[in-house]
Amino acid sequence: MKRYIIPFFLNFQGCPHRCIYCDQTAISGEAHTEVSSVIEMFLKYHGTEEYCAEVAFFGGTFSLLPVEKQEDLINQVIPYIKKGVVNGIRFSTRPDAVCKKRLSWYKENHILHIELGVQSFQASYLDMLKRGYSPEKARESVRLIQQSGLSVGVQLMLGFPGQTREDFFKDIDEIIRLHPHDCRLYPLSVIRGTPLEREFQNGSMNFISLGTAVDWVVDASELIESEGIEIRRIGLPHTPDLEEKIVAGLYHPSFADKVRFERLKRAFDKADAATGATLIVHPADLQYTYRICRMKKKSCQVMPDPSVRRSTILIQR
């Protein structure tokens, strides 16, 4: 069964302040005006499939919206939940905008999953981003959501100025220890017009290369997925407006593809597949695997199997 997220963007709505790196309009495009129009568009293209879908409120700080606004957005989705065409709702928020009492209300009102824009569990990076909360608050909020019975996702950044591999993997270790349901790995990009761009222009910021970032995320994603934690996204969603506004830092429209391809190359070498072998991979990895076979000059049969974990190659015996 296919799983879909139906995104509805609340660009900057509910945010207590604008984070120094953020331009939601460039990242996600213009905010939609009606939840129903977004859902109806999804049903137009996918309504005849066998699927599981959730409506997601992204781009702002949902839990800091006025209560009436939160209720209105949820109520717009409920008719589709009652019809059975939508399974539930998820939203993104900040760690310091999580309230234990409110979590109970969310659970009673069709919220299934909350994504926390943690960005880092290290105080130096949170201070640099001017996030306004501590690493302890971020950890506490993850645990509160887990204890409420809702599932939780963690959004994490990499590529801070001067960040080392060791620093990055401190955050990955936190992900492993907290064991959220899923996570997203976003590179820090300097976007034109943001406060971060002004700081970048006023001084020197040393960013890691794209190749280094891919290498880090290849190793990190292997660790995370080996622990049964799903990675929902690697890299920023590509939009023409965003690409045009990138000034510095880490950005590539196919960052996730580079990571998955490198992981599959490693898996191929480890499997040591001989010419004529039958390779079993996740359907999303079919084209990558064909490309690797061509690169390695090995003529192999490649079979899709959705039960195989992404970036893994099994050899049929």
Wavefront OBJ file of the C-alpha trace (Angstrom):
o trace
v 0.000 0.000 0.000
v 1.347 3.422 -0.964
v 1.742 6.043 1.747
v 1.251 9.718 1.011
v 1.666 12.984 2.849
v -0.698 15.699 1.570
v 1.140 18.932 2.492
v -0.602 22.193 3.309
v 1.864 25.029 3.881
v 1.299 27.685 6.559
v 4.277 29.812 5.618
v 5.556 31.520 8.809
v 2.090 31.340 10.439
v 2.345 30.843 14.200
v 6.113 31.384 14.228
v 7.147 33.479 17.256
v 10.004 34.967 15.221
v 11.767 34.379 11.935
v 14.746 32.026 12.241
v 17.902 33.407 10.654
v 18.064 30.755 7.917
v 14.402 30.530 6.983
v 12.513 31.509 3.832
v 9.429 29.292 3.787
v 8.036 30.855 0.623
v 11.175 29.980 -1.362
v 11.328 26.467 0.102
v 7.690 25.471 -0.241
v 6.150 27.962 -2.645
v 3.162 30.153 -1.876
v 0.823 29.095 0.909
v -2.418 27.420 -0.138
v -5.698 29.104 0.668
v -8.023 26.136 1.204
v -7.307 22.747 2.738
v -10.096 21.163 0.696
v -8.528 22.240 -2.610
v -5.270 20.521 -1.665
v -7.035 17.291 -0.686
v -9.262 17.323 -3.761
v -6.214 17.725 -5.995
v -4.624 14.711 -4.310
v -7.801 12.636 -4.771
v -7.975 13.615 -8.433
v -4.655 11.874 -9.095
v -4.571 9.162 -6.417
v -8.153 8.545 -5.351
v -8.446 5.240 -7.229
v -5.286 3.766 -5.657
v -4.988 1.674 -2.543
v -3.209 4.100 -0.246
v -2.738 5.535 3.234
v -2.659 9.341 3.389
v -2.234 12.018 6.026
v -2.794 15.757 5.690
v 0.252 17.661 6.956
v 0.393 21.269 8.151
v 3.949 22.387 7.447
v 5.877 25.612 7.079
v 4.733 27.424 10.212
v 4.388 26.637 13.905
v 1.009 24.921 14.040
v 0.754 24.594 17.824
v 1.328 28.360 18.305
v -1.506 29.332 15.987
v -4.576 30.718 17.781
v -6.611 27.775 19.087
v -9.524 28.782 16.861
v -7.283 28.634 13.788
v -5.972 25.186 14.758
v -9.526 23.937 15.243
v -10.617 25.403 11.917
v -7.794 23.681 10.015
v -8.473 20.343 11.710
v -12.212 20.658 11.090
v -11.565 21.156 7.379
v -9.890 17.736 7.258
v -12.373 15.804 9.418
v -14.991 15.282 6.643
v -12.338 13.519 4.547
v -11.333 11.380 7.535
v -14.973 10.390 8.030
v -15.214 9.462 4.349
v -12.169 7.230 4.789
v -10.093 8.982 2.114
v -7.673 10.505 4.655
v -6.294 8.606 7.652
v -5.353 11.501 9.902
v -3.315 14.662 10.391
v 0.280 15.578 11.172
v 1.911 18.937 11.752
v 5.291 20.532 12.387
v 6.173 22.733 15.334
v 8.998 23.874 17.601
v 10.232 21.984 20.671
v 9.313 24.929 22.911
v 5.757 24.954 21.555
v 4.809 21.510 22.898
v 2.266 21.461 25.721
v 1.479 18.217 27.579
v -2.181 19.161 28.085
v -2.587 20.123 24.443
v -1.101 16.809 23.283
v -4.106 14.992 24.745
v -6.422 17.252 22.773
v -4.465 16.611 19.574
v -4.713 12.878 20.061
v -8.487 13.146 20.475
v -8.756 15.228 17.296
v -7.182 13.008 14.653
v -3.550 14.138 15.036
v -1.322 11.104 14.471
v 2.167 12.549 14.207
v 4.078 15.684 15.241
v 7.331 16.763 13.603
v 9.727 18.812 15.723
v 12.054 21.274 14.036
v 14.887 20.540 16.444
v 17.730 21.397 13.987
v 20.407 20.388 16.528
v 20.783 19.030 20.048
v 23.901 21.158 20.589
v 23.627 24.531 22.314
v 26.251 26.233 20.132
v 24.295 25.549 16.941
v 20.926 26.411 18.488
v 22.420 29.725 19.642
v 23.883 30.359 16.193
v 20.444 29.784 14.624
v 18.809 31.892 17.369
v 16.257 29.138 18.002
v 15.548 30.227 21.561
v 15.434 26.859 23.334
v 17.941 24.489 24.902
v 18.996 20.965 23.900
v 17.299 19.744 27.094
v 13.998 21.293 25.950
v 14.305 19.560 22.587
v 14.874 16.171 24.233
v 12.013 16.740 26.684
v 9.582 17.592 23.878
v 10.450 14.453 21.915
v 9.789 12.337 25.012
v 6.541 14.175 25.859
v 5.115 13.430 22.429
v 6.192 9.789 22.640
v 4.609 9.452 26.091
v 1.337 10.947 24.800
v 0.920 8.046 22.381
v 1.477 10.173 19.280
v 4.352 9.405 16.952
v 7.112 11.981 16.609
v 9.527 13.043 13.903
v 12.715 15.052 14.311
v 14.023 17.525 11.742
v 17.812 17.833 11.940
v 20.276 20.144 10.175
v 23.841 19.581 9.068
v 26.579 21.678 7.540
v 26.830 24.430 10.155
v 29.842 26.738 9.696
v 32.868 24.989 11.159
v 30.947 21.786 11.930
v 33.062 18.651 12.109
v 32.045 15.088 11.388
v 32.296 14.359 15.115
v 29.906 17.231 15.900
v 27.401 16.024 13.315
v 27.405 12.496 14.666
v 26.725 13.794 18.180
v 23.323 14.834 16.826
v 22.897 11.496 15.066
v 23.658 9.723 18.351
v 20.855 11.764 19.969
v 18.469 10.610 17.249
v 19.417 6.994 17.920
v 18.977 7.388 21.698
v 15.619 9.182 21.472
v 14.390 6.836 18.725
v 11.684 8.955 17.064
v 9.395 7.333 14.516
v 11.100 9.213 11.681
v 13.424 12.084 10.876
v 14.437 14.517 8.161
v 18.005 15.595 7.409
v 18.318 19.109 6.002
v 21.538 20.842 4.949
v 22.011 24.427 6.106
v 21.708 26.710 3.090
v 22.247 30.459 3.010
v 19.177 31.907 1.283
v 19.143 35.411 -0.158
v 17.183 37.875 1.962
v 17.461 35.958 5.239
v 19.289 37.255 8.339
v 21.785 34.430 7.825
v 22.711 35.883 4.453
v 23.483 39.233 6.093
v 25.741 37.479 8.616
v 27.382 35.535 5.801
v 28.113 38.730 3.864
v 29.559 40.412 6.960
v 32.070 37.686 7.819
v 33.626 34.370 6.926
v 31.659 31.151 7.210
v 33.369 27.892 6.355
v 30.944 25.284 5.027
v 31.719 21.660 4.224
v 31.701 20.573 0.587
v 28.825 18.750 -1.052
v 30.946 15.601 -1.311
v 31.728 15.702 2.414
v 28.047 16.222 3.233
v 27.059 13.229 1.088
v 29.687 11.086 2.823
v 28.418 12.097 6.285
v 24.780 11.480 5.406
v 25.525 8.118 3.770
v 26.989 6.888 7.056
v 24.344 8.606 9.185
v 21.411 7.277 7.161
v 22.763 3.726 7.417
v 22.907 4.067 11.214
v 19.458 5.646 11.500
v 17.665 3.153 9.259
v 19.447 0.191 10.852
v 17.717 1.253 14.096
v 14.288 1.107 12.430
v 13.922 4.900 12.251
v 12.459 6.059 8.951
v 14.116 8.891 7.052
v 11.326 10.911 5.469
v 13.517 13.348 3.566
v 17.162 14.060 2.844
v 17.854 17.584 1.598
v 15.594 20.551 0.970
v 12.599 20.168 -1.367
v 13.606 21.582 -4.733
v 11.834 24.632 -6.098
v 13.107 26.929 -8.893
v 12.666 29.925 -6.581
v 14.803 28.317 -3.873
v 17.590 27.306 -6.247
v 17.777 30.858 -7.577
v 18.060 32.264 -4.040
v 20.847 30.011 -2.697
v 23.893 32.127 -1.861
v 26.138 29.669 0.016
v 26.105 26.623 2.246
v 24.864 23.202 1.254
v 22.363 22.758 -1.526
v 21.833 20.369 -4.404
v 18.451 19.647 -6.031
v 19.289 15.916 -6.017
v 21.066 15.668 -2.668
v 18.995 12.650 -1.599
v 19.673 10.888 -4.918
v 23.411 11.325 -4.401
v 23.168 9.804 -0.926
v 21.023 6.847 -2.019
v 23.227 6.193 -5.045
v 26.403 6.161 -2.952
v 24.808 3.813 -0.417
v 23.765 1.428 -3.166
v 27.260 1.472 -4.662
v 28.634 0.424 -1.291
v 25.973 -2.269 -0.988
v 26.787 -3.536 -4.487
v 30.502 -3.785 -3.684
v 29.758 -5.538 -0.407
v 27.444 -8.032 -2.118
v 30.176 -8.761 -4.666
v 27.571 -9.709 -7.262
v 28.809 -11.753 -10.181
v 27.617 -11.285 -13.748
v 24.303 -13.098 -14.202
v 23.270 -12.741 -10.546
v 19.736 -11.743 -9.591
v 19.697 -8.663 -7.371
v 16.670 -7.838 -5.229
v 16.161 -4.181 -4.284
v 13.467 -1.792 -3.147
v 11.414 -0.541 -6.152
v 12.664 3.021 -5.567
v 16.237 1.779 -6.056
v 15.710 0.008 -9.389
v 17.127 2.703 -11.650
v 20.072 3.372 -9.348
v 20.923 -0.349 -9.382
v 20.730 -0.619 -13.181
v 23.080 2.372 -13.396
v 25.557 0.784 -10.975
v 25.495 -2.487 -12.944
v 26.418 -0.535 -16.060
v 29.192 1.301 -14.217
v 30.594 -1.971 -12.836
v 30.147 -3.692 -16.229
v 28.123 -6.484 -14.643
v 25.094 -7.923 -16.430
v 22.662 -8.704 -13.608
v 18.927 -9.215 -13.372
v 17.334 -6.718 -10.976
v 14.064 -7.555 -9.228
v 11.942 -5.112 -7.170
v 10.673 -6.095 -3.727
v 8.988 -3.453 -1.520
v 9.848 -5.473 1.611
v 13.578 -4.847 1.039
v 14.945 -1.848 2.933
v 16.028 1.146 0.836
v 19.676 1.229 -0.218
v 20.020 -2.522 0.354
v 20.903 -5.183 -2.220
v 20.046 -8.844 -1.693
v 21.322 -11.600 -3.973
v 18.828 -14.333 -4.848
v 20.345 -17.712 -4.062
l 1 2 3 4 5 6 7 8 9 10 11 12 13 14 15 16 17 18 19 20 21 22 23 24 25 26 27 28 29 30 31 32 33 34 35 36 37 38 39 40 41 42 43 44 45 46 47 48 49 50 51 52 53 54 55 56 57 58 59 60 61 62 63 64 65 66 67 68 69 70 71 72 73 74 75 76 77 78 79 80 81 82 83 84 85 86 87 88 89 90 91 92 93 94 95 96 97 98 99 100 101 102 103 104 105 106 107 108 109 110 111 112 113 114 115 116 117 118 119 120 121 122 123 124 125 126 127 128 129 130 131 132 133 134 135 136 137 138 139 140 141 142 143 144 145 146 147 148 149 150 151 152 153 154 155 156 157 158 159 160 161 162 163 164 165 166 167 168 169 170 171 172 173 174 175 176 177 178 179 180 181 182 183 184 185 186 187 188 189 190 191 192 193 194 195 196 197 198 199 200 201 202 203 204 205 206 207 208 209 210 211 212 213 214 215 216 217 218 219 220 221 222 223 224 225 226 227 228 229 230 231 232 233 234 235 236 237 238 239 240 241 242 243 244 245 246 247 248 249 250 251 252 253 254 255 256 257 258 259 260 261 262 263 264 265 266 267 268 269 270 271 272 273 274 275 276 277 278 279 280 281 282 283 284 285 286 287 288 289 290 291 292 293 294 295 296 297 298 299 300 301 302 303 304 305 306 307 308 309 310 311 312 313 314 315 316 317
